[in-house]
């Protein structure tokens, strides 16, 4: 769907969905940022929250969507891709639409493997009994992820062999970023112990923010391929995440199942992108509705737990 095909209502829905997805998919990032910022002097904290915001919104979330579209369309230069976004020509638009499947499949494989990694491997607050059961079978993550990847590649080869390369790129991106995220947990302990300088902490937070932003930017293509809308929605979400960071983690930590909702949203969007890559399209409102519904469900579960905890506390 091109920008000319969208009315103002559709644009608002897509941008709102992008903003919401960016916020809930950045929960971990906000928590780590808040913890590390507490160890920094005021001047470094202000530097990160001002220039860091500029880097997060305009550099990472501004450049990364262009880079992804450019990699999916190697026939064009990076400047041509930028020109296409602001002054689309019918020829370039037709080429980009033909290569859309490559972008969507790489993104879909990446996102679904992020979901599988969370479901099998990460410590979490269990919203459902099945989550606890799956987590206890964590050793099966590698088997399930490998079977999923093998099936996608097998089906891709039957449709278009280039799609198989796209799926491989998505899988590679997952393992690279997953390694960075796991290392972040170890580095956070080192930082909180006071073994790093303030400048090193700032650089670490910027690199970490760029790593975590990949989930949000890739997931954005399930909502739309229009980069201006991705930039607007993700940028607004990143700004709100920074505001949450300033106020600390208390707001987020109250909602025990918010991360669960974010990960289920990532999983559904990943599957949607895989299906879209093979030509099974979805209406524009499906991705935003998925994000909103899952957020409402898991916010409801979180609020119910808060009420139960308050009742138990009052009885004691």
C-alpha positions in Angstrom: 0.0 0.0 0.0 1.5 3.4 -1.1 1.1 6.6 0.8 -1.3 7.9 -1.9 -3.6 4.9 -1.3 -3.9 5.7 2.5 -6.3 8.2 4.0 -5.6 10.1 7.1 -7.5 7.6 9.3 -5.3 4.7 8.0 -2.1 6.7 8.6 -3.2 7.5 12.2 -3.9 3.8 12.9 -0.6 2.6 11.4 1.5 5.3 13.3 -0.3 4.6 16.5 0.3 0.8 16.2 4.0 1.5 15.4 4.4 3.7 18.4 2.7 1.2 20.7 4.8 -1.7 19.3 8.0 0.4 19.7 7.2 1.1 23.4 6.3 -2.4 24.4 9.2 -4.0 22.5 11.7 -1.6 24.2 10.7 -2.6 27.8 14.0 -4.4 28.5 16.0 -1.5 27.0 14.2 1.1 29.2 14.9 -1.0 32.3 18.6 -1.4 31.6 18.9 2.3 30.7 17.3 3.4 34.0 19.5 1.1 36.1 22.7 2.3 34.4 21.7 6.0 34.4 21.4 5.9 38.2 25.2 5.2 38.4 26.0 8.3 36.2 26.7 11.9 37.3 24.0 14.4 36.4 25.9 16.0 33.4 26.4 12.6 31.8 22.8 11.6 32.5 21.6 14.8 30.8 23.9 14.3 27.9 22.5 10.8 27.3 18.9 11.9 27.6 19.3 14.7 25.1 22.0 13.7 22.5 21.2 10.1 23.1 17.6 10.7 22.1 18.7 12.5 18.9 20.9 9.4 18.1 18.2 6.9 18.9 15.5 8.6 16.9 17.2 10.3 14.0 20.2 8.2 13.5 19.3 4.6 14.4 15.5 4.6 13.8 15.9 7.1 10.9 18.7 5.5 9.0 18.1 1.8 9.7 14.8 1.6 7.8 16.5 3.1 4.7 19.4 0.7 5.1 17.0 -2.3 5.3 15.1 -1.2 2.2 18.4 -0.6 0.4 19.7 -4.1 1.2 16.5 -5.6 -0.1 16.9 -3.6 -3.3 20.6 -3.9 -4.3 20.0 -2.5 -7.8 19.7 1.0 -6.4 22.2 3.2 -4.6 21.5 4.3 -1.1 20.8 7.8 -2.3 18.3 6.5 -4.9 16.4 4.7 -2.0 16.3 8.0 -0.1 15.0 9.7 -3.2 12.4 7.0 -3.8 10.9 7.6 -0.3 10.4 11.3 -0.8 9.8 11.3 -4.6 8.6 7.9 -5.7 8.7 7.1 -9.4 6.5 4.3 -10.9 9.5 2.3 -12.0 11.3 2.3 -8.7 8.1 1.7 -6.8 7.3 -1.4 -8.9 10.8 -2.8 -8.3 10.5 -2.2 -4.5 7.1 -3.9 -4.4 8.5 -6.9 -6.2 11.4 -7.2 -3.7 9.1 -6.6 -0.7 9.0 -10.4 -0.1 12.7 -10.5 0.5 12.5 -7.8 3.2 9.4 -9.4 4.8 10.7 -12.9 5.0 14.0 -11.9 6.6 12.1 -9.8 9.1 9.6 -12.5 9.8 12.2 -15.2 10.4 14.1 -12.8 12.7 11.0 -11.8 14.7 9.7 -15.3 15.1 13.0 -16.6 16.3 13.2 -13.7 18.8 9.8 -14.9 20.1 11.0 -18.5 20.3 14.1 -17.5 22.1 12.1 -15.6 24.7 9.5 -18.5 25.1 12.1 -21.2 25.6 15.1 -19.6 27.0 14.4 -16.4 29.0 13.4 -16.2 32.7 9.9 -14.6 32.9 6.8 -14.1 34.9 4.5 -16.8 33.7 1.2 -15.6 32.5 0.0 -19.1 31.5 1.0 -22.6 32.6 2.2 -23.4 29.1 4.9 -20.8 29.4 6.3 -22.5 32.5 6.2 -25.9 30.7 7.9 -24.6 27.6 10.6 -22.8 29.6 11.4 -26.1 31.4 12.0 -27.6 27.9 14.5 -24.9 27.0 16.9 -27.3 25.5 14.4 -27.8 22.7 14.7 -24.2 21.5 17.5 -25.1 19.1 15.5 -28.0 17.6 12.3 -26.0 17.2 14.1 -22.9 15.8 16.1 -25.1 13.4 13.0 -27.0 12.2 11.1 -23.7 11.6 14.1 -22.3 9.7 14.5 -25.4 7.6 10.8 -25.5 6.7 10.9 -21.8 5.6 14.0 -22.4 3.5 12.6 -25.5 1.9 9.3 -23.7 1.0 11.3 -20.6 -0.2 13.3 -22.7 -2.6 10.1 -24.0 -4.2 8.8 -20.5 -4.6 11.9 -18.4 -5.3 15.5 -19.5 -4.3 16.4 -15.8 -3.5 13.8 -16.0 -0.7 15.9 -18.7 0.9 18.9 -16.3 1.2 16.5 -13.8 2.7 15.5 -16.3 5.4 19.1 -17.0 6.1 19.8 -13.3 6.6 17.0 -13.1 9.1 18.3 -16.1 11.0 21.8 -14.7 11.0 20.6 -11.3 12.3 18.8 -13.0 15.1 21.9 -14.9 16.4 24.1 -11.8 16.1 21.6 -9.5 18.0 20.7 -12.2 20.5 24.4 -12.5 21.4 24.6 -8.8 22.0 21.5 -8.9 24.2 22.8 -11.8 26.3 26.1 -10.0 26.7 24.2 -6.9 27.9 23.0 -8.7 31.0 26.6 -9.5 32.0 27.8 -6.0 31.2 25.0 -4.5 33.3 26.4 -6.3 36.3 29.9 -5.0 35.6 28.5 -1.4 35.1 26.5 -1.4 38.3 29.5 -2.6 40.2 31.3 0.6 39.2 34.1 -0.9 37.0 33.4 1.3 34.0 34.0 5.0 33.3 31.0 7.3 32.7 32.0 7.8 29.0 32.2 4.0 28.6 28.7 3.6 30.1 27.3 6.2 27.7 28.9 4.4 24.7 27.6 1.1 26.0 24.0 2.5 26.3 24.1 3.9 22.8 25.3 0.6 21.3 22.7 -1.3 23.4 19.9 1.0 22.3 20.9 0.5 18.6 20.8 -3.3 19.2 17.4 -3.3 20.9 16.0 -0.9 18.2 16.4 -3.6 15.5 13.4 -5.5 16.8 11.2 -2.4 16.6 12.4 -1.3 13.2 12.1 -4.8 11.6 8.7 -5.3 13.2 7.6 -2.0 11.7 7.6 -3.5 8.2 4.7 -5.7 9.3 2.7 -2.5 9.7 3.9 -0.7 6.5 6.8 -0.4 4.1 6.5 3.4 4.1 9.6 4.7 5.7 8.2 8.2 6.7 5.5 6.4 8.7 8.0 4.0 10.3 10.2 6.9 11.3 7.3 8.9 12.8 5.8 5.9 14.7 9.1 4.4 15.9 10.5 7.9 16.7 7.5 8.8 18.8 7.7 5.5 20.6 11.4 5.9 21.3 10.7 9.4 22.8 8.1 7.9 25.1 10.5 5.1 26.1 13.1 7.8 27.0 10.5 9.6 29.1 9.8 6.3 31.0 13.5 5.9 31.4 13.8 9.4 33.0 11.0 8.5 35.5 12.7 5.2 36.4 11.6 1.6 36.1 8.8 1.7 38.7 6.2 2.4 36.1 7.1 -0.6 34.0 7.9 -3.0 36.8 4.4 -2.7 38.1 3.0 -4.4 35.1 4.5 -7.9 35.5 3.2 -9.3 32.2 4.0 -6.4 29.8 7.0 -8.2 28.4 4.9 -11.3 27.7 2.5 -9.2 25.7 5.4 -7.6 23.8 6.9 -11.0 22.9 3.5 -12.5 21.8 3.1 -9.4 19.6 6.6 -10.0 18.1 5.7 -13.7 17.4 2.4 -12.9 15.6 4.0 -10.1 13.6 6.8 -12.5 12.6 4.4 -15.1 11.3 2.4 -12.4 9.5 5.5 -11.2 7.7 6.4 -14.7 6.6 2.9 -15.3 5.2 3.0 -11.9 3.5 6.4 -12.7 1.9 4.7 -15.7 0.2 1.9 -13.5 -1.1 -0.7 -13.8 1.6 -1.6 -10.2 2.4 -3.3 -8.8 5.5 -5.5 -5.6 5.8 -3.6 -2.6 7.1 -5.4 -2.7 10.5 -4.4 -6.3 11.4 -0.9 -5.5 12.7 -2.0 -2.5 14.9 -5.0 -4.5 16.2 -2.8 -7.4 17.1 -0.5 -5.1 19.1 -3.4 -3.3 20.8 -5.3 -6.5 21.7 -2.3 -8.2 23.2 -1.3 -5.1 25.2 -4.8 -4.9 26.6 -4.9 -8.6 27.5 -1.6 -8.6 29.3 -2.1 -5.2 30.9 -5.4 -6.7 32.3 -3.5 -9.7 33.7 -1.0 -7.3 35.3 -3.6 -5.2 36.8 -5.4 -8.2 38.2 -2.2 -9.4 39.8 -1.8 -6.0 41.4 -5.3 -6.0 42.8 -4.8 -9.5 44.2 -1.5 -8.5 45.8 -3.2 -5.4 47.4 -6.0 -7.6 48.7 -3.5 -10.1 50.2 -1.5 -7.2 51.7 -4.6 -5.7 53.3 -5.6 -9.1 54.8 -2.1 -9.5 56.3 
